[in-house]
Amino acid sequence: VSKMTGVPLTRLEKTESERLLRLEDELHKKVVSQDESVKAVGKSIRRARAGLKDPKRPMGSFIFVGPSGVGKTLLAKTLAEFMFGNEDSLIRIDMSEYMEKHNVSRLIGAPPGYVGYEEGGQLTETIRRRPYSVVLLDEIEKAHPDVFNMLLQIMEEGQLTDSFGRHVDFRNCILIMTSNIGADLIKNKAGFGFAKPTEEANYEKMKQTLMGEIERYFRPEFINRLDDVIVFRPLSRVNLELIVEYELRKVRERLIERQISLELETSAKDFLIEKGYNPDFGARPLRRALEQLLEDPLSEAILRSEFKAGQMVKIIYETGKTGLTLIALDPPAASEAQGSSDKAEPSQPAKAASEST
């Protein structure tokens, strides 16, 4: 059954109810903040799996809107991994490639006699082979109107007919569409930034604005077939600190094999957030800042053999510097064993002041 469905054996063995009841907790391990979004997805999926939703429709149909870089795609990836075993269960399609009418047929397959007919459709063939998937349609507002007719059929009937005349089943899929509608309005409005006393009021105002844009742009019959329109929050300062901690955990895990530990002072974390925060692009610049200011100098120092197994790398920021300083610290036991004076020599900073760009 596992081979036929593409669902890992461990997922088939575990009790469905146990997994679904902890869905939000699992999603929050990777998705920072966005409580409303995570709860909305969790409730809809549980309704479907409990049999309270029309069995002909997909497990869930959503539109994700909100600022750039706040976790819309990450939530889709994390949901795919949790529900179906791995991130490969995410089928991602850029809808800007389907702006023209003649490209729409590529989703279900080219007509007989046309180039690519035997290959099947980009959407239908993938779902036919991997029926348990999260389908992510990026920038749905750019798609040709004919695409929306296909989506109406999927959301209402749970199936789509491909170019071979086969009925492709979408009932075991989760359909997620992202949209940049209203993105310019978000950028032009004041008050969307680090946490402030009016943060909740700002979010509600942004939500009303985006919902108005969604209703103005999309047809009522399309909106009515969605399970939910989910508006993502801008990231606050506290959220960015949590993202830094999450990214650092991943770096620490990669260093385990080399038996090197990592510690960042608060000043270093503040420096990374300062260099990586951009209200228009969310967490993406922060991840680039971590790569350039931390991972790059750390990797160069490792390749120069400046750090040894068992050492701790302490990361500090010194006022006025353009980068971080990496200091190799020997473990206490090793330090006590050095020299006859029972005093360890102070560890020297690694050659590591990186230049910020």
ABEGO torsion letter per residue (X at the ends): XAAAAGBBAAAAABBAAAAAAAAAAAAAAABBEGAAAAAAAAAAAAAAAAGABBAABBABBBBBBEBBGAGAAAAAAAAAAAAAGBAAABBBBBAAAAABAAAAAAAAEBBBGBBGAAAEBAAAAAAAABABBBBBBBGAAABBAAAAAAAAAAAAAGBBBBAAGBBBBAAABBBBBBBABGAAAAAABBGBBBBBAAAAAAAAAAAAAAAAAAAAABBAAAAAABABBBBBBBBBAAAAAAAAAAAAAAAAAAAAAAGBBBBBBAAAAAAAAAAABBAAAEAAAAAAAAAAAAAAAAAAAAAAGABBBGBBBBBBBBBGBABBBBBBBBBAAAAAABEAAGBBBBBBBBBABBBBX
